Amino acid sequence: MRISLTVLIIFFTTVDMTFSQDRERARDLGIKTGILETGSFNAITDVDGVLVGHKTIIKGDDVRTGVTAILPHSGNLFRDRVPAAVYVGNGFGKALGFTQVQELGELETPIALTNTLSIFNTAYGVADFILNQPGNENVRSVNPVVGETNDGWLNNIRKRIITPDDVHDAIKAAESGPVAEGNVGAGTGTRALGFKAGIGTSSRLLPDEYGGYTVGVLVQSNFGGILTLNGAPVGQELNNHYMAGNTPRTTNPDSFADSRNENGYDFDVDGSIMIVVATNAPITSRNLERLAKRAFLGISRVGGFASNGSGDYVIAFSTHPDVRQNPNHDENTLTLKELTNSAMTPIFLAAVEATEEAILNSLFMAETMNGDDGRTMEALPVDEVMEILKKYNAAD
């Protein structure tokens, strides 16, 4: 697990919190999804200017949480805003700042991700960061954008341990290049599709004849469903999925899930996912909203279906300088040059593919974790998964 980009605080206890170094991303294991090429890092940071930072907090035997910050660029976001849009796939969530993004079509702060009950302190931290940037001394209103998923199965979420300083640390740690995944930042205590999950990221490059643009995605995975990988029914084969044991289509009743069920594991189909989409394509909020909608399709490709209690949100932004709406105060009009509607099709495909792979990376890079109330969340059993994929010819 790569943690060089993460501010990591661990309060050592007798809890077994071993972090192995041998987890590999899906593509490194020969699992290639989609038809487009990835960027150099296969991460949201392949989009020029985008930075990601984490603050991971593991304390005692019950705190497993953190903050992840995504910055469209390293400058003053309040003064140099980027076009943005949101899409609400299922509104069972506590997203902060999204209505102003919907209304104005722009982003003026970093995007922060955390746990459900810590969004308020996290929003305070984001706002505090912006208010204290040079040039913002007279700012009297700021719209912090914060998303969340509920990590309360492994994390003692009621402690609300996140502080504004933790948010500042995540923002200060934000860098380009490789992005730490799995049990880091806002993904420290999350789970998805029956396994330990966390932060995941991926990117896609369009061929030059389609503009050569980059689309990058970062996810905070914490949702349920029936894990599907390149068409292979992995969750079904492992008998570890929503309705396992209650439907006739159990492929392998003697597999992975039996021991977990004996230990009282409860497969929770509810949860949430936060999806952040970045691109350097010159598009404004209208087509960014259309792009966000397509990213949502990536959830279904891995077996999620947006259950009643799953808060499923997408926020998309463009870093292209020609579509930033920051006019001189003496001007009342803007001249923007953006892509046509028909030019969006390959970008839509890129978002779907990158979202799918980001979710898979959030699973493959996550490690088994012990947490609150003595609970344990098992990591994806990679060796068994690879055998299943081989059976279905779903991996190289």
N, C-alpha and C positions, 0 to 999 in steps of 0.2 A: 504494500500500500504506500503510495506516494504522499508524504505529509509535509513536504518542503514548503508548500504554500499555506500551511495551516498554523495558526496560533493555537497550540494545543496545551491545555491545562489538565493534568491528571493528578488527582488526589489519591495516592495509593492506599488500597485497603486489602483485605484478605480475599476480596472477590476475585474470581478468575476472569481477568480481562485480557487474556493473551491476544496480541495482535500479530498474526503471521505476516510474512512478507511475500507469500507465494500466490496471492490472488492475481488473476489476470483478467483483462478486459475481454469482452465477447469476441472482438475481432482478432485479438492475439491468440485466441483458441481456435481460430478458423471459422468462426461464425460470422458470416458476412450477410448483412441485411440490405436489401435494396440494390440499385444499379449504379448509383452515383458514387464518385470518389469522395473520400474524406479530406479534410484539411490536414496540415502538418501535425497538429496535436490531436486531431479528432475531438475537438472541444469547442465550446462557445467562444473561447478566446482566439480561435482562428479568424473571427471577424475583427478586422483592424480596430484597435483602440479598446476593445472590451477587456475588462479586468475582473477577476474573481478572487474573493478572500473568504476564509472561514475562521470562526472561533468555535472550538470544540470544547465542551465542558463535560468531564466525567468525574463525578465526585461521590465518594462513599459507595454504597451499594444500591443507590436509588436515583441518582441524577445522571441522565444520559441525554444531553440536549446540546443546543448551540445555535449559531447564527451563520448564515451565508449571505454575502453581499455581492451583487453584480453591478458593475459600473459601466455604462456605455462608453465613457471616455474618462481620462484622468484630470480633466479641467474642472472648471466651476460649472456644474450641471445646472444650477439655478440660472446662471447667466447665458449658458450655451446649451439650451434644451434640445432634446432629440424628439422626433415624431414617434408616437407610440399609440398602442391600442390594446384593449383587453377583450377577451372572450370568456364568458362564463358558461362552461359546459354543464355544470350542476352547482347551484348556488349554496350548498350546505357548507359554508365556510365563513371566515371572518376577515376577508381581504380589506385592507385599509388603503385609502387613497385612490381606489379604482374608479370611482365615479367622476373625479376631476379629470382623470386620464381619458375616460369616455367622452367627457364634455369638450375638452380643449384639444385632445389629440396630441398631447406632448408629455414628456417625462422631465421633471425638474430635480429629481433626487436619485441616489442609488436605489436599486431594488433590494430589499432585505427579506430573507426567509427565516422563519423560526418556528417555535411550537405555538399551539393555539392560544394558551393563556399568557404568552409572553409578547404578543403582538403590540401591546400598548407601550410597554417599556422599550421595545424595539423601535417603534415609531418615534418615541421621544428621542432615542439615540440618533436616528436618521435626521430628524429635524434639528437636533443640537449640532450635528456635524455640519449641516448646510448653513445654519445661522452663524457659525463661528468661522466660516471660510472668509478669507480676505475678499473684500468687495461686496459682502452681504451684510454689512453693519446696519443698514437701514431696512432690511427685509422684515416685514411684519406679518407675513403669511407664507407658509410653506406646506407642500403636499407630500408628506412621506408615503412611499409606496411599500407596503409590507404584506407578504403572503405567509400562510401558515399551513401546517398539517398537524394532526394530533399524535404526539409521540407518547401518550400517556400509558401505553401498555408496558414499556420498558423504563420510562422516565416518570419520576414523581412530579407530574406536571403542575400540581397544586402549589408546589413551592415557588413557582414563578421566579426562578433563580436568575434569569437573564437581566442584565443591567445595561444602561446606556453605554458604559465603558466597554462592555463586551461587543456592542455594535460598533463602536469606534475602532476596536481592535480588528474586527473583521474587515472593516473598510480600509484601515491602514495596511492590512495584510494583502489587499487585493493586488494581483499581478497578472500579467499576460503569461502565455506559455501553458505548460501542462497544468491540469486542474486535479486536485485531490478529489477522490470519489469514495463512495461507500459510507463508512461510519464516521463522517466528518461534518462539522458545521450543523446546519439545520437537519441533516440526515442522520445524525448520531444515533437517535433512538427510534428511527422509523422502520417500518416493515411493509412489504408489498407482496401480493400474490402468493401468500403463504410462507414467505421467507424473510430473513433480514434484508433490508434494503437501505436506501440512503440517498446520497447525491450521485447523479450520473450526468454525463455530458457526451455530446457527439456533434459532428459537423458534416456538411456536404458542400462540395464545390460544383458549380455548374460549368459545363463545357464552354469554351470561348464563344462558340456560335450562339449560345444562349445568354451571353453577357458576362460569363466568368465570375458571377457573384458568389458570395459565401453565405451560407445559412448555418448558424450555430444554435444549439439547444442545450439548456441545463434543466434538470428535473429534480424535484424533491419527492421521491416516490413513497407513498404510504397508503396504497389502495388495494382493493381485493379483486378477485376474479379467478380465471382459470388459465394459468400460465401456458402460453403458446409461443413457440420459438421457431421461426421460419416455417410455420405451418405444422410443426410437430406438437402433439398434445402432451407437453411435458407435465403439466399439473395433473392431468388425467392419468398418465402413466405412473406418476409418483403417488397417486391417490391422495393428493394434497391440494385441495381446491374447495371453492364454495360448493356446498351440497355434497361433498364427498361422503360416501356411505348412504346417501339418501336418493341416489339415482342408479338405474341399472347399468349405466355405462362406466363401470369401474374397470379399467384396463388391467391393473396389477394390484389386487387387494392386499398383497403381502409385502408391499414396498415401503418406502421411506416414512410414510406418515404414521405407521402403526405405533412405534415407540413414543412418538410425540403425543398421540391421542391418549395413550396410557398414562402419560404424565399430566393430563388435563389441559392440553393445548386447545385453545378455542380459535378456530379460523374465523377471523372477522372480515367480512366482505366490505364493510364500511371503512372509511379512512379518508384519504384525500390525495391529490397530486397537484403540485405547482409546476407549471411549465413556463420557462422563460425562453423566448425566441429572439435572436439577434440576427441582423443581416446588414450587409453594406450596400444592398441594392437601393437605388433612389426611389423610395416609396413613402407615401404619407399615411396618415392614420386610417383612411378609408380602406386602402389595400392592406395595411398592416392588420386590420381587423379580420379581413378575409384570410390572411396568412395564419393568424392565430386560430381560426376555426379549423384549418387543415391540420395544424399540429395536433389538435385534439384527436384526429383519426389515428395517430400513433398509439394511443392508449388501447384501442380496440385490436390493433395488430398484435399486441402481446397478451390479450385475453382479458383486459379490463372492460367494464361495461357501465361505469358511472352509476353505482348503486345509490339507493335513496340517501344514505348518510355519507356519501363521498363528495367532498368539496373539490371540484375540478376546475381549475382556472388556468388561463393562458394569458401572458402579457408579452407583447411583441414590440420591438423597436428597431429603427434604422439608424445606423451611424453615418450615413452618407452626408457630407457637409452641405450639399446643394439643396437638401430638403429640410434643413433646420429653420424653424420659424422664430428667428430672433431679429426682427426688423429694428432699424433705428427708430427711436421714439418720435422723430420728426416725419416718419413715413407712415402712410395708412394702407399701403398695398404691398404685396409680396409677389415676386416672380420666382416660381419654382419650376424645376424641370424634373419630371418623374416618369416612371415606366407606365406604359399603357396597360389596360386590363388584360389584354391578350398575352402580354409579356410575363404575366404572373404565373402562368401554368407551371413552368419548370421550377419556380421558387416554391410553389405549393408542394410539389413532389419532394423537394429537398427537405422541407419542414417535416413532412410525414416520416421520411426515412430517418432523419436525425433524431426525432422524438422517440421513435421505436428503439433505436440503438442506445440512446441516452438512458432509457428505462432499463434496458438489458444491462448496461454497464453499472447502473445503480444496484442491481442484484448481484452481478458477478464480482464486483469489487467489495461488497459488504461482507463482514465477517460475523460469525456467531457472537452474540452478546448476551451477557447476564444483566439483569436490571431489577427494577422495583419489584418488591414483594416476592423475591426469589425466582422471578420468571426468566426463562431463557428463550431467545429467538435464534433458531438455527439458520446458518447461512445456506445458500443454494448448494446442494451437493453436486459439485461440478463433475466429478467422475461419472456419477449416475446420469446426469443430464447429457453428457457427451455420448454415452452409450445409447441413450434414447434418440439423440440426433442422428447418430450413425444408423440406427434402425430405420429411420425415416428419410435417410439421405438429405439431412437438413444442415449439414456442416461439411466443410472441406476435409 
